[in-house]
Amino acid sequence: MFPLHVEVVGSIAALLTTLCWLPQTLRAVRSRDTASLSLSTFAVFVAGIVLWLVYGILIGSWPVILANVFSLGLNLTIVVQKLRHG
């Protein structure tokens, strides 16, 4: 579909933008301190991730699909922590 170098760039970008949420997720789970996080921002962001996931499925792009599956999991974890601990 796309040349290999294009897929590599997309895969690296997907990996980095997905992994950037790992420290925040771990901090929210460990500390249960989510007071400074905006629930509305995360709700809109999660909706965007869902749409990116649907887009990735529609175009059949595994880097887009996998990145958004993991991003969705990490960000939903933050949303759940926010709902539980305010």
PDB file with SEQRES, HELIX, SHEET and CRYST1 records, atoms N, CA, C and O in Angstrom:
SEQRES   1 A   86  MET PHE PRO LEU HIS VAL GLU VAL VAL GLY SER ILE ALA          
SEQRES   2 A   86  ALA LEU LEU THR THR LEU CYS TRP LEU PRO GLN THR LEU          
SEQRES   3 A   86  ARG ALA VAL ARG SER ARG ASP THR ALA SER LEU SER LEU          
SEQRES   4 A   86  SER THR PHE ALA VAL PHE VAL ALA GLY ILE VAL LEU TRP          
SEQRES   5 A   86  LEU VAL TYR GLY ILE LEU ILE GLY SER TRP PRO VAL ILE          
SEQRES   6 A   86  LEU ALA ASN VAL PHE SER LEU GLY LEU ASN LEU THR ILE          
SEQRES   7 A   86  VAL VAL GLN LYS LEU ARG HIS GLY                              
HELIX    1 AA1 LEU A    4  LEU A   19  1                                  16    
HELIX    2 AA2 TRP A   21  SER A   31  1                                  11    
HELIX    3 AA3 LEU A   39  ILE A   59  1                                  21    
HELIX    4 AA4 TRP A   62  HIS A   85  1                                  24    
CRYST1    1.000    1.000    1.000  90.00  90.00  90.00 P 1           1          
ATOM      1  N   MET A   1       0.833  -1.184   0.000  1.00  0.00           N  
ATOM      2  CA  MET A   1       0.000   0.000   0.000  1.00  0.00           C  
ATOM      3  C   MET A   1       0.878   1.248   0.000  1.00  0.00           C  
ATOM      4  O   MET A   1       0.876   2.001  -0.974  1.00  0.00           O  
ATOM      5  N   PHE A   2       1.630   1.478   1.079  1.00  0.00           N  
ATOM      6  CA  PHE A   2       2.568   2.592   1.146  1.00  0.00           C  
ATOM      7  C   PHE A   2       3.978   2.023   1.111  1.00  0.00           C  
ATOM      8  O   PHE A   2       4.196   0.885   1.526  1.00  0.00           O  
ATOM      9  N   PRO A   3       4.935   2.799   0.622  1.00  0.00           N  
ATOM     10  CA  PRO A   3       6.333   2.335   0.686  1.00  0.00           C  
ATOM     11  C   PRO A   3       6.749   2.091   2.133  1.00  0.00           C  
ATOM     12  O   PRO A   3       6.214   2.700   3.059  1.00  0.00           O  
ATOM     13  N   LEU A   4       7.698   1.201   2.307  1.00  0.00           N  
ATOM     14  CA  LEU A   4       8.149   0.795   3.640  1.00  0.00           C  
ATOM     15  C   LEU A   4       8.590   1.981   4.490  1.00  0.00           C  
ATOM     16  O   LEU A   4       8.259   2.038   5.675  1.00  0.00           O  
ATOM     17  N   HIS A   5       9.322   2.919   3.922  1.00  0.00           N  
ATOM     18  CA  HIS A   5       9.810   4.052   4.729  1.00  0.00           C  
ATOM     19  C   HIS A   5       8.661   4.910   5.258  1.00  0.00           C  
ATOM     20  O   HIS A   5       8.776   5.506   6.329  1.00  0.00           O  
ATOM     21  N   VAL A   6       7.573   4.975   4.527  1.00  0.00           N  
ATOM     22  CA  VAL A   6       6.401   5.722   4.991  1.00  0.00           C  
ATOM     23  C   VAL A   6       5.776   5.000   6.183  1.00  0.00           C  
ATOM     24  O   VAL A   6       5.397   5.637   7.166  1.00  0.00           O  
ATOM     25  N   GLU A   7       5.667   3.687   6.101  1.00  0.00           N  
ATOM     26  CA  GLU A   7       5.112   2.897   7.197  1.00  0.00           C  
ATOM     27  C   GLU A   7       6.007   2.964   8.435  1.00  0.00           C  
ATOM     28  O   GLU A   7       5.509   2.982   9.561  1.00  0.00           O  
ATOM     29  N   VAL A   8       7.321   3.000   8.231  1.00  0.00           N  
ATOM     30  CA  VAL A   8       8.254   3.093   9.362  1.00  0.00           C  
ATOM     31  C   VAL A   8       8.077   4.435  10.070  1.00  0.00           C  
ATOM     32  O   VAL A   8       8.014   4.485  11.298  1.00  0.00           O  
ATOM     33  N   VAL A   9       7.997   5.510   9.307  1.00  0.00           N  
ATOM     34  CA  VAL A   9       7.792   6.837   9.915  1.00  0.00           C  
ATOM     35  C   VAL A   9       6.474   6.857  10.680  1.00  0.00           C  
ATOM     36  O   VAL A   9       6.424   7.344  11.809  1.00  0.00           O  
ATOM     37  N   GLY A  10       5.419   6.340  10.088  1.00  0.00           N  
ATOM     38  CA  GLY A  10       4.120   6.286  10.755  1.00  0.00           C  
ATOM     39  C   GLY A  10       4.152   5.429  12.006  1.00  0.00           C  
ATOM     40  O   GLY A  10       3.537   5.770  13.016  1.00  0.00           O  
ATOM     41  N   SER A  11       4.861   4.329  11.941  1.00  0.00           N  
ATOM     42  CA  SER A  11       4.953   3.437  13.100  1.00  0.00           C  
ATOM     43  C   SER A  11       5.717   4.086  14.248  1.00  0.00           C  
ATOM     44  O   SER A  11       5.316   3.970  15.406  1.00  0.00           O  
ATOM     45  N   ILE A  12       6.813   4.768  13.935  1.00  0.00           N  
ATOM     46  CA  ILE A  12       7.586   5.450  14.979  1.00  0.00           C  
ATOM     47  C   ILE A  12       6.770   6.581  15.594  1.00  0.00           C  
ATOM     48  O   ILE A  12       6.768   6.753  16.812  1.00  0.00           O  
ATOM     49  N   ALA A  13       6.080   7.349  14.761  1.00  0.00           N  
ATOM     50  CA  ALA A  13       5.228   8.426  15.264  1.00  0.00           C  
ATOM     51  C   ALA A  13       4.126   7.866  16.160  1.00  0.00           C  
ATOM     52  O   ALA A  13       3.844   8.417  17.224  1.00  0.00           O  
ATOM     53  N   ALA A  14       3.514   6.785  15.730  1.00  0.00           N  
ATOM     54  CA  ALA A  14       2.449   6.159  16.520  1.00  0.00           C  
ATOM     55  C   ALA A  14       2.984   5.655  17.855  1.00  0.00           C  
ATOM     56  O   ALA A  14       2.329   5.810  18.886  1.00  0.00           O  
ATOM     57  N   LEU A  15       4.159   5.059  17.842  1.00  0.00           N  
ATOM     58  CA  LEU A  15       4.762   4.550  19.066  1.00  0.00           C  
ATOM     59  C   LEU A  15       5.038   5.684  20.054  1.00  0.00           C  
ATOM     60  O   LEU A  15       4.712   5.580  21.236  1.00  0.00           O  
ATOM     61  N   LEU A  16       5.635   6.755  19.562  1.00  0.00           N  
ATOM     62  CA  LEU A  16       5.973   7.875  20.444  1.00  0.00           C  
ATOM     63  C   LEU A  16       4.741   8.569  21.007  1.00  0.00           C  
ATOM     64  O   LEU A  16       4.700   8.873  22.200  1.00  0.00           O  
ATOM     65  N   THR A  17       3.734   8.827  20.170  1.00  0.00           N  
ATOM     66  CA  THR A  17       2.547   9.528  20.662  1.00  0.00           C  
ATOM     67  C   THR A  17       1.696   8.648  21.562  1.00  0.00           C  
ATOM     68  O   THR A  17       0.916   9.154  22.368  1.00  0.00           O  
ATOM     69  N   THR A  18       1.840   7.345  21.430  1.00  0.00           N  
ATOM     70  CA  THR A  18       1.133   6.436  22.328  1.00  0.00           C  
ATOM     71  C   THR A  18       1.864   6.326  23.660  1.00  0.00           C  
ATOM     72  O   THR A  18       1.248   6.422  24.722  1.00  0.00           O  
ATOM     73  N   LEU A  19       3.159   6.127  23.603  1.00  0.00           N  
ATOM     74  CA  LEU A  19       3.938   5.955  24.837  1.00  0.00           C  
ATOM     75  C   LEU A  19       3.982   7.216  25.689  1.00  0.00           C  
ATOM     76  O   LEU A  19       4.230   7.135  26.892  1.00  0.00           O  
ATOM     77  N   CYS A  20       3.747   8.372  25.092  1.00  0.00           N  
ATOM     78  CA  CYS A  20       3.787   9.605  25.888  1.00  0.00           C  
ATOM     79  C   CYS A  20       2.719   9.598  26.982  1.00  0.00           C  
ATOM     80  O   CYS A  20       2.852  10.318  27.972  1.00  0.00           O  
ATOM     81  N   TRP A  21       1.666   8.800  26.822  1.00  0.00           N  
ATOM     82  CA  TRP A  21       0.598   8.734  27.824  1.00  0.00           C  
ATOM     83  C   TRP A  21       0.901   7.770  28.958  1.00  0.00           C  
ATOM     84  O   TRP A  21       0.219   7.786  29.982  1.00  0.00           O  
ATOM     85  N   LEU A  22       1.902   6.943  28.791  1.00  0.00           N  
ATOM     86  CA  LEU A  22       2.207   5.955  29.822  1.00  0.00           C  
ATOM     87  C   LEU A  22       2.605   6.588  31.162  1.00  0.00           C  
ATOM     88  O   LEU A  22       2.079   6.171  32.194  1.00  0.00           O  
ATOM     89  N   PRO A  23       3.505   7.573  31.193  1.00  0.00           N  
ATOM     90  CA  PRO A  23       3.842   8.171  32.505  1.00  0.00           C  
ATOM     91  C   PRO A  23       2.634   8.810  33.205  1.00  0.00           C  
ATOM     92  O   PRO A  23       2.481   8.671  34.418  1.00  0.00           O  
ATOM     93  N   GLN A  24       1.786   9.500  32.456  1.00  0.00           N  
ATOM     94  CA  GLN A  24       0.608  10.133  33.068  1.00  0.00           C  
ATOM     95  C   GLN A  24      -0.351   9.083  33.601  1.00  0.00           C  
ATOM     96  O   GLN A  24      -0.917   9.245  34.682  1.00  0.00           O  
ATOM     97  N   THR A  25      -0.534   8.010  32.850  1.00  0.00           N  
ATOM     98  CA  THR A  25      -1.425   6.935  33.289  1.00  0.00           C  
ATOM     99  C   THR A  25      -0.894   6.286  34.556  1.00  0.00           C  
ATOM    100  O   THR A  25      -1.638   6.078  35.515  1.00  0.00           O  
ATOM    101  N   LEU A  26       0.391   5.966  34.559  1.00  0.00           N  
ATOM    102  CA  LEU A  26       0.989   5.348  35.754  1.00  0.00           C  
ATOM    103  C   LEU A  26       0.885   6.271  36.956  1.00  0.00           C  
ATOM    104  O   LEU A  26       0.592   5.819  38.063  1.00  0.00           O  
ATOM    105  N   ARG A  27       1.120   7.547  36.750  1.00  0.00           N  
ATOM    106  CA  ARG A  27       1.029   8.507  37.859  1.00  0.00           C  
ATOM    107  C   ARG A  27      -0.399   8.583  38.398  1.00  0.00           C  
ATOM    108  O   ARG A  27      -0.607   8.602  39.611  1.00  0.00           O  
ATOM    109  N   ALA A  28      -1.377   8.627  37.497  1.00  0.00           N  
ATOM    110  CA  ALA A  28      -2.777   8.707  37.929  1.00  0.00           C  
ATOM    111  C   ALA A  28      -3.196   7.461  38.700  1.00  0.00           C  
ATOM    112  O   ALA A  28      -3.931   7.553  39.684  1.00  0.00           O  
ATOM    113  N   VAL A  29      -2.733   6.304  38.258  1.00  0.00           N  
ATOM    114  CA  VAL A  29      -3.091   5.055  38.935  1.00  0.00           C  
ATOM    115  C   VAL A  29      -2.390   4.953  40.284  1.00  0.00           C  
ATOM    116  O   VAL A  29      -3.011   4.583  41.280  1.00  0.00           O  
ATOM    117  N   ARG A  30      -1.117   5.275  40.321  1.00  0.00           N  
ATOM    118  CA  ARG A  30      -0.348   5.136  41.572  1.00  0.00           C  
ATOM    119  C   ARG A  30      -0.728   6.168  42.624  1.00  0.00           C  
ATOM    120  O   ARG A  30      -0.893   5.834  43.797  1.00  0.00           O  
ATOM    121  N   SER A  31      -0.867   7.414  42.206  1.00  0.00           N  
ATOM    122  CA  SER A  31      -1.106   8.485  43.182  1.00  0.00           C  
ATOM    123  C   SER A  31      -2.590   8.723  43.454  1.00  0.00           C  
ATOM    124  O   SER A  31      -2.953   9.278  44.491  1.00  0.00           O  
ATOM    125  N   ARG A  32      -3.432   8.308  42.535  1.00  0.00           N  
ATOM    126  CA  ARG A  32      -4.873   8.585  42.596  1.00  0.00           C  
ATOM    127  C   ARG A  32      -5.161  10.081  42.653  1.00  0.00           C  
ATOM    128  O   ARG A  32      -6.246  10.499  43.056  1.00  0.00           O  
ATOM    129  N   ASP A  33      -4.195  10.870  42.253  1.00  0.00           N  
ATOM    130  CA  ASP A  33      -4.349  12.328  42.233  1.00  0.00           C  
ATOM    131  C   ASP A  33      -4.624  12.777  40.802  1.00  0.00           C  
ATOM    132  O   ASP A  33      -3.720  12.842  39.969  1.00  0.00           O  
ATOM    133  N   THR A  34      -5.867  13.078  40.541  1.00  0.00           N  
ATOM    134  CA  THR A  34      -6.260  13.528  39.203  1.00  0.00           C  
ATOM    135  C   THR A  34      -6.939  14.898  39.258  1.00  0.00           C  
ATOM    136  O   THR A  34      -7.574  15.324  38.293  1.00  0.00           O  
ATOM    137  N   ALA A  35      -6.802  15.570  40.372  1.00  0.00           N  
ATOM    138  CA  ALA A  35      -7.482  16.858  40.558  1.00  0.00           C  
ATOM    139  C   ALA A  35      -7.104  17.882  39.493  1.00  0.00           C  
ATOM    140  O   ALA A  35      -7.934  18.698  39.093  1.00  0.00           O  
ATOM    141  N   SER A  36      -5.868  17.841  39.037  1.00  0.00           N  
ATOM    142  CA  SER A  36      -5.430  18.844  38.064  1.00  0.00           C  
ATOM    143  C   SER A  36      -5.746  18.450  36.624  1.00  0.00           C  
ATOM    144  O   SER A  36      -5.458  19.211  35.701  1.00  0.00           O  
ATOM    145  N   LEU A  37      -6.329  17.283  36.421  1.00  0.00           N  
ATOM    146  CA  LEU A  37      -6.657  16.832  35.069  1.00  0.00           C  
ATOM    147  C   LEU A  37      -8.094  17.205  34.722  1.00  0.00           C  
ATOM    148  O   LEU A  37      -9.000  17.067  35.545  1.00  0.00           O  
ATOM    149  N   SER A  38      -8.289  17.675  33.504  1.00  0.00           N  
ATOM    150  CA  SER A  38      -9.609  18.088  33.044  1.00  0.00           C  
ATOM    151  C   SER A  38     -10.368  16.907  32.453  1.00  0.00           C  
ATOM    152  O   SER A  38      -9.953  16.328  31.449  1.00  0.00           O  
ATOM    153  N   LEU A  39     -11.485  16.558  33.086  1.00  0.00           N  
ATOM    154  CA  LEU A  39     -12.307  15.460  32.585  1.00  0.00           C  
ATOM    155  C   LEU A  39     -12.852  15.770  31.199  1.00  0.00           C  
ATOM    156  O   LEU A  39     -12.876  14.892  30.337  1.00  0.00           O  
ATOM    157  N   SER A  40     -13.286  16.992  30.971  1.00  0.00           N  
ATOM    158  CA  SER A  40     -13.838  17.325  29.654  1.00  0.00           C  
ATOM    159  C   SER A  40     -12.771  17.221  28.559  1.00  0.00           C  
ATOM    160  O   SER A  40     -13.066  16.782  27.448  1.00  0.00           O  
ATOM    161  N   THR A  41     -11.553  17.616  28.865  1.00  0.00           N  
ATOM    162  CA  THR A  41     -10.469  17.485  27.882  1.00  0.00           C  
ATOM    163  C   THR A  41     -10.226  16.020  27.549  1.00  0.00           C  
ATOM    164  O   THR A  41     -10.105  15.656  26.379  1.00  0.00           O  
ATOM    165  N   PHE A  42     -10.156  15.184  28.571  1.00  0.00           N  
ATOM    166  CA  PHE A  42      -9.928  13.761  28.322  1.00  0.00           C  
ATOM    167  C   PHE A  42     -11.111  13.119  27.609  1.00  0.00           C  
ATOM    168  O   PHE A  42     -10.913  12.228  26.782  1.00  0.00           O  
ATOM    169  N   ALA A  43     -12.335  13.546  27.907  1.00  0.00           N  
ATOM    170  CA  ALA A  43     -13.507  12.996  27.229  1.00  0.00           C  
ATOM    171  C   ALA A  43     -13.465  13.317  25.729  1.00  0.00           C  
ATOM    172  O   ALA A  43     -13.727  12.449  24.896  1.00  0.00           O  
ATOM    173  N   VAL A  44     -13.136  14.552  25.397  1.00  0.00           N  
ATOM    174  CA  VAL A  44     -13.035  14.939  23.988  1.00  0.00           C  
ATOM    175  C   VAL A  44     -11.871  14.208  23.324  1.00  0.00           C  
ATOM    176  O   VAL A  44     -11.986  13.751  22.187  1.00  0.00           O  
ATOM    177  N   PHE A  45     -10.757  14.099  24.035  1.00  0.00           N  
ATOM    178  CA  PHE A  45      -9.596  13.409  23.481  1.00  0.00           C  
ATOM    179  C   PHE A  45      -9.904  11.939  23.216  1.00  0.00           C  
ATOM    180  O   PHE A  45      -9.532  11.412  22.168  1.00  0.00           O  
ATOM    181  N   VAL A  46     -10.572  11.275  24.144  1.00  0.00           N  
ATOM    182  CA  VAL A  46     -10.940   9.871  23.966  1.00  0.00           C  
ATOM    183  C   VAL A  46     -11.874   9.723  22.764  1.00  0.00           C  
ATOM    184  O   VAL A  46     -11.742   8.768  21.998  1.00  0.00           O  
ATOM    185  N   ALA A  47     -12.808  10.645  22.592  1.00  0.00           N  
ATOM    186  CA  ALA A  47     -13.687  10.600  21.415  1.00  0.00           C  
ATOM    187  C   ALA A  47     -12.862  10.720  20.130  1.00  0.00           C  
ATOM    188  O   ALA A  47     -13.132  10.033  19.145  1.00  0.00           O  
ATOM    189  N   GLY A  48     -11.866  11.589  20.151  1.00  0.00           N  
ATOM    190  CA  GLY A  48     -10.978  11.721  18.996  1.00  0.00           C  
ATOM    191  C   GLY A  48     -10.191  10.449  18.727  1.00  0.00           C  
ATOM    192  O   GLY A  48     -10.016  10.056  17.574  1.00  0.00           O  
ATOM    193  N   ILE A  49      -9.715   9.804  19.788  1.00  0.00           N  
ATOM    194  CA  ILE A  49      -8.987   8.542  19.631  1.00  0.00           C  
ATOM    195  C   ILE A  49      -9.897   7.488  19.005  1.00  0.00           C  
ATOM    196  O   ILE A  49      -9.470   6.742  18.124  1.00  0.00           O  
ATOM    197  N   VAL A  50     -11.132   7.426  19.453  1.00  0.00           N  
ATOM    198  CA  VAL A  50     -12.081   6.465  18.882  1.00  0.00           C  
ATOM    199  C   VAL A  50     -12.254   6.721  17.383  1.00  0.00           C  
ATOM    200  O   VAL A  50     -12.276   5.781  16.587  1.00  0.00           O  
ATOM    201  N   LEU A  51     -12.375   7.984  17.006  1.00  0.00           N  
ATOM    202  CA  LEU A  51     -12.522   8.304  15.585  1.00  0.00           C  
ATOM    203  C   LEU A  51     -11.261   7.957  14.796  1.00  0.00           C  
ATOM    204  O   LEU A  51     -11.356   7.453  13.677  1.00  0.00           O  
ATOM    205  N   TRP A  52     -10.078   8.219  15.364  1.00  0.00           N  
ATOM    206  CA  TRP A  52      -8.835   7.821  14.705  1.00  0.00           C  
ATOM    207  C   TRP A  52      -8.775   6.299  14.560  1.00  0.00           C  
ATOM    208  O   TRP A  52      -8.306   5.792  13.541  1.00  0.00           O  
ATOM    209  N   LEU A  53      -9.241   5.578  15.560  1.00  0.00           N  
ATOM    210  CA  LEU A  53      -9.268   4.119  15.494  1.00  0.00           C  
ATOM    211  C   LEU A  53     -10.176   3.653  14.365  1.00  0.00           C  
ATOM    212  O   LEU A  53      -9.803   2.781  13.581  1.00  0.00           O  
ATOM    213  N   VAL A  54     -11.361   4.232  14.283  1.00  0.00           N  
ATOM    214  CA  VAL A  54     -12.295   3.886  13.195  1.00  0.00           C  
ATOM    215  C   VAL A  54     -11.656   4.206  11.839  1.00  0.00           C  
ATOM    216  O   VAL A  54     -11.741   3.408  10.906  1.00  0.00           O  
ATOM    217  N   TYR A  55     -11.022   5.365  11.736  1.00  0.00           N  
ATOM    218  CA  TYR A  55     -10.337   5.748  10.503  1.00  0.00           C  
ATOM    219  C   TYR A  55      -9.256   4.729  10.144  1.00  0.00           C  
ATOM    220  O   TYR A  55      -9.160   4.298   8.995  1.00  0.00           O  
ATOM    221  N   GLY A  56      -8.449   4.349  11.124  1.00  0.00           N  
ATOM    222  CA  GLY A  56      -7.400   3.360  10.880  1.00  0.00           C  
ATOM    223  C   GLY A  56      -7.960   2.043  10.387  1.00  0.00           C  
ATOM    224  O   GLY A  56      -7.391   1.414   9.494  1.00  0.00           O  
ATOM    225  N   ILE A  57      -9.076   1.624  10.966  1.00  0.00           N  
ATOM    226  CA  ILE A  57      -9.732   0.383  10.525  1.00  0.00           C  
ATOM    227  C   ILE A  57     -10.232   0.535   9.088  1.00  0.00           C  
ATOM    228  O   ILE A  57     -10.056  -0.366   8.267  1.00  0.00           O  
ATOM    229  N   LEU A  58     -10.849   1.666   8.790  1.00  0.00           N  
ATOM    230  CA  LEU A  58     -11.390   1.889   7.445  1.00  0.00           C  
ATOM    231  C   LEU A  58     -10.310   1.903   6.366  1.00  0.00           C  
ATOM    232  O   LEU A  58     -10.531   1.420   5.255  1.00  0.00           O  
ATOM    233  N   ILE A  59      -9.138   2.458   6.693  1.00  0.00           N  
ATOM    234  CA  ILE A  59      -8.071   2.503   5.686  1.00  0.00           C  
ATOM    235  C   ILE A  59      -7.127   1.305   5.804  1.00  0.00           C  
ATOM    236  O   ILE A  59      -6.236   1.132   4.973  1.00  0.00           O  
ATOM    237  N   GLY A  60      -7.319   0.487   6.825  1.00  0.00           N  
ATOM    238  CA  GLY A  60      -6.507  -0.707   7.003  1.00  0.00           C  
ATOM    239  C   GLY A  60      -5.069  -0.428   7.384  1.00  0.00           C  
ATOM    240  O   GLY A  60      -4.163  -1.145   6.958  1.00  0.00           O  
ATOM    241  N   SER A  61      -4.846   0.608   8.184  1.00  0.00           N  
ATOM    242  CA  SER A  61      -3.493   0.978   8.597  1.00  0.00           C  
ATOM    243  C   SER A  61      -3.198   0.439   9.991  1.00  0.00           C  
ATOM    244  O   SER A  61      -3.722   0.949  10.981  1.00  0.00           O  
ATOM    245  N   TRP A  62      -2.356  -0.593  10.069  1.00  0.00           N  
ATOM    246  CA  TRP A  62      -2.047  -1.200  11.348  1.00  0.00           C  
ATOM    247  C   TRP A  62      -1.351  -0.258  12.315  1.00  0.00           C  
ATOM    248  O   TRP A  62      -1.645  -0.311  13.510  1.00  0.00           O  
ATOM    249  N   PRO A  63      -0.435   0.612  11.860  1.00  0.00           N  
ATOM    250  CA  PRO A  63       0.150   1.557  12.814  1.00  0.00           C  
ATOM    251  C   PRO A  63      -0.907   2.465  13.449  1.00  0.00           C  
ATOM    252  O   PRO A  63      -0.849   2.731  14.650  1.00  0.00           O  
ATOM    253  N   VAL A  64      -1.861   2.936  12.664  1.00  0.00           N  
ATOM    254  CA  VAL A  64      -2.923   3.805  13.187  1.00  0.00           C  
ATOM    255  C   VAL A  64      -3.834   3.010  14.122  1.00  0.00           C  
ATOM    256  O   VAL A  64      -4.218   3.501  15.183  1.00  0.00           O  
ATOM    257  N   ILE A  65      -4.172   1.805  13.734  1.00  0.00           N  
ATOM    258  CA  ILE A  65      -5.057   0.969  14.551  1.00  0.00           C  
ATOM    259  C   ILE A  65      -4.409   0.650  15.896  1.00  0.00           C  
ATOM    260  O   ILE A  65      -5.002   0.889  16.948  1.00  0.00           O  
ATOM    261  N   LEU A  66      -3.200   0.112  15.860  1.00  0.00           N  
ATOM    262  CA  LEU A  66      -2.543  -0.305  17.102  1.00  0.00           C  
ATOM    263  C   LEU A  66      -2.259   0.875  18.027  1.00  0.00           C  
ATOM    264  O   LEU A  66      -2.471   0.786  19.237  1.00  0.00           O  
ATOM    265  N   ALA A  67      -1.783   1.973  17.461  1.00  0.00           N  
ATOM    266  CA  ALA A  67      -1.499   3.146  18.291  1.00  0.00           C  
ATOM    267  C   ALA A  67      -2.756   3.630  18.997  1.00  0.00           C  
ATOM    268  O   ALA A  67      -2.710   4.001  20.170  1.00  0.00           O  
ATOM    269  N   ASN A  68      -3.861   3.628  18.297  1.00  0.00           N  
ATOM    270  CA  ASN A  68      -5.083   4.145  18.896  1.00  0.00           C  
ATOM    271  C   ASN A  68      -5.744   3.161  19.843  1.00  0.00           C  
ATOM    272  O   ASN A  68      -6.435   3.579  20.772  1.00  0.00           O  
ATOM    273  N   VAL A  69      -5.556   1.880  19.637  1.00  0.00           N  
ATOM    274  CA  VAL A  69      -6.047   0.899  20.610  1.00  0.00           C  
ATOM    275  C   VAL A  69      -5.318   1.102  21.938  1.00  0.00           C  
ATOM    276  O   VAL A  69      -5.948   1.141  22.994  1.00  0.00           O  
ATOM    277  N   PHE A  70      -3.989   1.232  21.884  1.00  0.00           N  
ATOM    278  CA  PHE A  70      -3.224   1.425  23.113  1.00  0.00           C  
ATOM    279  C   PHE A  70      -3.480   2.800  23.727  1.00  0.00           C  
ATOM    280  O   PHE A  70      -3.613   2.918  24.946  1.00  0.00           O  
ATOM    281  N   SER A  71      -3.550   3.836  22.899  1.00  0.00           N  
ATOM    282  CA  SER A  71      -3.852   5.178  23.419  1.00  0.00           C  
ATOM    283  C   SER A  71      -5.218   5.205  24.083  1.00  0.00           C  
ATOM    284  O   SER A  71      -5.399   5.831  25.127  1.00  0.00           O  
ATOM    285  N   LEU A  72      -6.173   4.524  23.472  1.00  0.00           N  
ATOM    286  CA  LEU A  72      -7.516   4.467  24.043  1.00  0.00           C  
ATOM    287  C   LEU A  72      -7.483   3.796  25.414  1.00  0.00           C  
ATOM    288  O   LEU A  72      -8.111   4.275  26.359  1.00  0.00           O  
ATOM    289  N   GLY A  73      -6.756   2.693  25.522  1.00  0.00           N  
ATOM    290  CA  GLY A  73      -6.650   2.003  26.801  1.00  0.00           C  
ATOM    291  C   GLY A  73      -6.016   2.871  27.877  1.00  0.00           C  
ATOM    292  O   GLY A  73      -6.509   2.932  29.003  1.00  0.00           O  
ATOM    293  N   LEU A  74      -4.927   3.541  27.532  1.00  0.00           N  
ATOM    294  CA  LEU A  74      -4.250   4.399  28.506  1.00  0.00           C  
ATOM    295  C   LEU A  74      -5.123   5.571  28.926  1.00  0.00           C  
ATOM    296  O   LEU A  74      -5.218   5.885  30.112  1.00  0.00           O  
ATOM    297  N   ASN A  75      -5.760   6.217  27.958  1.00  0.00           N  
ATOM    298  CA  ASN A  75      -6.568   7.396  28.279  1.00  0.00           C  
ATOM    299  C   ASN A  75      -7.873   7.036  28.976  1.00  0.00           C  
ATOM    300  O   ASN A  75      -8.354   7.802  29.811  1.00  0.00           O  
ATOM    301  N   LEU A  76      -8.452   5.896  28.654  1.00  0.00           N  
ATOM    302  CA  LEU A  76      -9.641   5.456  29.402  1.00  0.00           C  
ATOM    303  C   LEU A  76      -9.277   5.141  30.844  1.00  0.00           C  
ATOM    304  O   LEU A  76     -10.079   5.365  31.750  1.00  0.00           O  
ATOM    305  N   THR A  77      -8.078   4.627  31.063  1.00  0.00           N  
ATOM    306  CA  THR A  77      -7.613   4.376  32.428  1.00  0.00           C  
ATOM    307  C   THR A  77      -7.541   5.685  33.207  1.00  0.00           C  
ATOM    308  O   THR A  77      -7.936   5.739  34.371  1.00  0.00           O  
ATOM    309  N   ILE A  78      -7.039   6.731  32.571  1.00  0.00           N  
ATOM    310  CA  ILE A  78      -6.977   8.045  33.220  1.00  0.00           C  
ATOM    311  C   ILE A  78      -8.388   8.560  33.505  1.00  0.00           C  
ATOM    312  O   ILE A  78      -8.644   9.095  34.584  1.00  0.00           O  
ATOM    313  N   VAL A  79      -9.303   8.403  32.551  1.00  0.00           N  
ATOM    314  CA  VAL A  79     -10.689   8.853  32.741  1.00  0.00           C  
ATOM    315  C   VAL A  79     -11.325   8.105  33.910  1.00  0.00           C  
ATOM    316  O   VAL A  79     -12.008   8.713  34.734  1.00  0.00           O  
ATOM    317  N   VAL A  80     -11.110   6.807  33.989  1.00  0.00           N  
ATOM    318  CA  VAL A  80     -11.667   6.018  35.097  1.00  0.00           C  
ATOM    319  C   VAL A  80     -11.092   6.503  36.427  1.00  0.00           C  
ATOM    320  O   VAL A  80     -11.828   6.646  37.404  1.00  0.00           O  
ATOM    321  N   GLN A  81      -9.789   6.754  36.470  1.00  0.00           N  
ATOM    322  CA  GLN A  81      -9.181   7.279  37.689  1.00  0.00           C  
ATOM    323  C   GLN A  81      -9.765   8.639  38.057  1.00  0.00           C  
ATOM    324  O   GLN A  81     -10.005   8.920  39.231  1.00  0.00           O  
ATOM    325  N   LYS A  82      -9.991   9.478  37.054  1.00  0.00           N  
ATOM    326  CA  LYS A  82     -10.570  10.795  37.296  1.00  0.00           C  
ATOM    327  C   LYS A  82     -11.985  10.657  37.869  1.00  0.00           C  
ATOM    328  O   LYS A  82     -12.345  11.374  38.803  1.00  0.00           O  
ATOM    329  N   LEU A  83     -12.773   9.756  37.324  1.00  0.00           N  
ATOM    330  CA  LEU A  83     -14.134   9.548  37.808  1.00  0.00           C  
ATOM    331  C   LEU A  83     -14.145   8.974  39.225  1.00  0.00           C  
ATOM    332  O   LEU A  83     -15.010   9.325  40.028  1.00  0.00           O  
ATOM    333  N   ARG A  84     -13.202   8.105  39.531  1.00  0.00           N  
ATOM    334  CA  ARG A  84     -13.132   7.486  40.846  1.00  0.00           C  
ATOM    335  C   ARG A  84     -12.600   8.431  41.924  1.00  0.00           C  
ATOM    336  O   ARG A  84     -13.107   8.467  43.045  1.00  0.00           O  
ATOM    337  N   HIS A  85     -11.569   9.191  41.561  1.00  0.00           N  
ATOM    338  CA  HIS A  85     -10.837   9.943  42.580  1.00  0.00           C  
ATOM    339  C   HIS A  85     -10.927  11.450  42.405  1.00  0.00           C  
ATOM    340  O   HIS A  85     -10.355  12.203  43.194  1.00  0.00           O  
ATOM    341  N   GLY A  86     -11.631  11.891  41.392  1.00  0.00           N  
ATOM    342  CA  GLY A  86     -11.866  13.325  41.189  1.00  0.00           C  
ATOM    343  C   GLY A  86     -10.652  14.077  40.841  1.00  0.00           C  
ATOM    344  O   GLY A  86     -10.713  15.291  40.644  1.00  0.00           O  
TER     345      GLY A  86                                                      
END                                                                             
